Amino acid sequence: MSKIYLPEGYKPALNLYDTQRAIGTVKRLFADTLCATLNLYRVSAPLFLEASTGLNDDLNGVERKVSFGIRDTGTDAEVVQSLAKWKRKALKDYDFRVGKGLYCDMNAIRRDEELDNLHSIYVDQWDWEKIIREEDRNLTYLKSVVRGIVSAVCATEMNLHAMFPQLERLPLHTPNVTFITTQELEDLYPDLTPKERENAFVKEHGTTFLMQIGGRLRSGQPHDGRAPDYDDWELNGDLLFWNDPLQCSYELSSMGIRVSPESLDRQLTLAGCDARRELPFHKALLAGELPCTIGGGIGQSRLCMLLLGSAHIGEVQASVWDAATREACAKAGIPLL
């Protein structure tokens, strides 16, 4: 049985039919608002990539990819885990200019995901990427983009409440964001685990952007794993909200300013991933052939959960769950799709 939390007295705000209507509404409204806020244009995304390109996201570097052989090409393909690297190459291929970006509907399979209320093997998110100037590679610019995303979430939520009065019992989020680095968080709660630190801080401060994820902290351990070849570990972060039904911190988005040739070189060495230097994507990046960008992924099901007050991600997406989980959720009044 997957690890689940069953909140006492939980009842969905919407019935199954209205939940489906609301999911479609959230996805349409938020995509439109995000595009207007960040100047993004929709492009088509791949479901799988050739393994030899090095474009698939390695996440923490230990997750097994879903792979298969293609008969007519004689090559191996991998179902995407995210499109963090593919998007940067696409911006160059599509000849985008500074200040403009792309977004796509990303669907992935993460077969090794530990299943619980917030995690599924099926991942759906808005993957976005935008070209920036070299001088924009700083925390001030990163924070301004984060505030824009949070404003888009709040605008979507307000429209959703107007269309579905049943949601009025759920509190509205504010556009206020608290920024803190992983080292500052460790200093505040040195005796807690990374997840416990997030829970404690977000419960007190609300919407939080936790910055600088990937490198080792003064304790000798990183706050969390992060692949070395897309985000700059000094210029990235996770956007966290408080999930009231589950009483825990809740990651809606992982994002950041992408690696420069210099930071990629440094992070590949720190992560022990020097072999990647020979892959086509990494060669191009190290040679300075790809544009400076900022980007991230915003969970579609995660956003629907947040705005509908859901207790389980299976309420807003169709995935695979073991029989014991389905039975326990049914008894607790949590309808899994």
Buried (B, 14 or more C-beta within 10 A) or exposed (E): EBEBBBBEEBEBBBEEEBBEBBBEBBBEBBBEBBBEBBEBEEBEBBEBBBBEBBBBBBBEEEBEBBEEEEEEEEEBBBBBBBBBBBBBBBBBEEEBEBEBBBBBBBBBBBEEBEBBBBBBBBBBBBBBBBBBEEEBBEBEBBBEBBBBBBBBBBBBBEBBBEEBEBBEEBEEBEBEBBBBBBBEBBBEBEEBEBEEBBBBBBEEBBBBBBBBBBBEBEEEEBBBBBBBBBBBBBBBBBBBBBBBBBEBBBBBBBBBBBBBBEBBBBBBEEBEBEEBBEBEBBEBBBEEEBBBBBBBBBBBBBBBBBBBBBBBBBBBBEBEBEEEBBEBBEEBEBBBB
